Amino acid sequence: MLRYRRKPAPRMSADCGRKQPPFALYIARIEPPRLTFPAHFYNINIIPPRNLGHFYPYATHTPTVAKMSQRPGEKVVHQDYIARIRYSNALPPPPNPPKLLDIPGTGLAGGQYTSAGYASRLARDQPLNIEADAELGMPIDLIGIPGIFDGDERAIMARSGPQTLHPTDKKLLTPLNSLGKPNAALGQVSFLRRTEYTSSQQTQHFSSSTSKDLLRMRNDKKRKPSLNKEDPINIMRHIVKGFDIAYPRDAYKGEDNVSNLRGAQVTDAELKAWSNPKHPTNSDLKLLDSYPVLPDLDAIPSLGFYMVMKFQSNPVPAGNTYDERIDTAIVRPVPDEQAGEEFQERLREWQESGSTKPEPIREYDYDYYLPEDPAAVHGLKRKLNVNDPENDDPSLYTDDNGEGQPAFKYKRLRTYETYNQHGDSKNMYNDSVALALHDPETEVGVTPGAAKRLQKGAYFYPIIQRTAVRPKRPVMGRRAFDEEQKIDQINVMIGEPSEGVQAAQLEKRAEYDPALRTAEAAG
């Protein structure tokens, strides 16, 4: 582009005293901004934008201004030209909603979200099945899609119209009425004999010697008793039927009443399946032995349940051999008034909310005790073995309590705190149970002369909660347990439980076997 400009009349310059030319021609070549510029013509500077939604590159260049009549020594003035180019980044919305990962957790009460290793453990347990970059973003490359930048979105949209099916899949879509033998043509041919079944053309009628009145009464819907599989009575009858099959001598055959209910009718196939059991999925497996599932009533404690406690790390230093003191360790709850008040507040909120979730369980701090003398473990286990005929021998004790009475000495190792706990105090079988197989004939390591306490069976033990503990750490702003009140050593003496403990234990056992409560009332 050429631009001409006429200069004013010549005049004397007060500065230099020289005359300027009457006419000067200035030629300037300025091209529109482009994405690529010649390196010899422009000085390109790309300024990164701060807008996250769009990309705005700014191209700054300095055009070269050339004068046809330029005096030596004159200063060349460079003019900067800034071009603002805006690129739209409007992507189509995703066709499907985002997929959410179901990550199990215990909530804020467990404290897992605030631990330092939660993110690392979550990354190991929940691997991503997509190709993510360093910032966990999934790259979307639209360059290879034809017509996407021209507004044609047919390549990324769902295809409409019928799709071509594979020949193998077409057989799966065959109508059911065409799978059987097709009917022959109904053409009237006099010299051919029809060989098709008559049932394909007309309905067959069967005559019976049974009276029509009896058939009508048998098929009368009003006379048939309505049997609902979801009926509670029907469910109870089938439960009782399982016990009748296992113990046919104890099966109840009388009329239904408040305390007894007859089981459902037992079929021959069910009796045969009970006599010759087979694996439900692998028929090649053979049954080696069977154990009846029974409760161990003598092992039910006064609380009526057991707890499973998991330690974050080994309580004792690691060594080459197993420390048998762990088998006889004592876990003692630490009294804390502030924790008790917080639990009562949580319990009150749970009762007022009417929530269907299980009742909250109080979390304790525990003192962990181990025997001071490792040699005391053998005598301690013999004292706790009810089948040992010499468990009352005083020589099994290794220490005394300072008053001349034999005892086992325990020392406190450390204090643990609860960081994860769940369970249901009202339902002992909702979470998990412990199962122990016991066979007196194949038992190993029995004390000579010991009596057989249990018969052969699979004995279950109720577990009401599972607790995970870790070493106690000081918490700022919380009243710590007084160090002077901690018990560093305890003396353990084993004897018969008191009458109150026996009564509480008997009440808990009666929840599993109501016959114990009936026998106590009769006695």
Secondary structure, 3 states (H helix, E strand, C coil): CCCCCCCCCCCECCCCCCECCCCCCEEECCCCCCCCCCCCCCCCCECCCCCCCCECCEEEECCCEEECCCCCCCCCCCCCEEEECCECCCCCCCCCCCCCCCCCCCCCCCCCCCCCCHHHHHHHHCCCCCCCCCCCCCCCCCCCCCCCCCCCCCCCCCCCCCCCCCHHHHHHCCCHHHCCCCCCCCCCCCCCCCCCCHHHCCCCCCCCCCCHHHHHHHCCCCCCCCCCCCCHHHHHHHHHHHHHHHCHHHCCCCCCCCCCCCCCCCCHHHHHHHHCCCCCCCCCCCCCCCCCEEECHHHCCCCCCEEEEEECCCCCCCCCCCCHHHHHCEEEEECCHHHHHHHHHHHHHHHHHCCCCCCCCCCCEEEEEEECCCCHHHHHHHHHCCCCCCCCCHHHCCEECCCCCEEEEEEEEEEEEEEEEEECCCCCCCCEEEEEEECCCCCCCCCCCCCCCCCCEEEEEEEEEEEEEEECCCCCCCCCCCHHHCCCEEEECCCCCCHHHHHHHHHHHHCCCHHHHHHHHHC
